[in-house]
Amino acid sequence: MADMFDPHELEEMAERLARVERHEQEGYEMTFFINQNDALELLDTWHQARLGEPMAMAKCWTEFGKIMMRLEASVDDDITDY
């Protein structure tokens, strides 16, 4: 049984766990500006989308997509050790 132990595997596991822990501690803060008129319009659209209005749902997905594209760009720029 002792012949099956590979210290290199233990090292690799420790490195993976350290990477997972490091990624749990690091993160992203997203800040954006929206003027009050646009905020009120977007909130109205959100409420309509929650009621199932198709055009409002599409607009919300468009706005969400903009946020996700910025997040993806930040993550892509940051990931170096995968």
Secondary structure, 3 states (H helix, E strand, C coil): CHHHCCHHHHHHHHHHHHHHHHHHHCCCCCCCCCCHHHHHHHHHHHHHHHCCCHHHHHHHHHHHHHHHHHHHHHHHHHCCCC
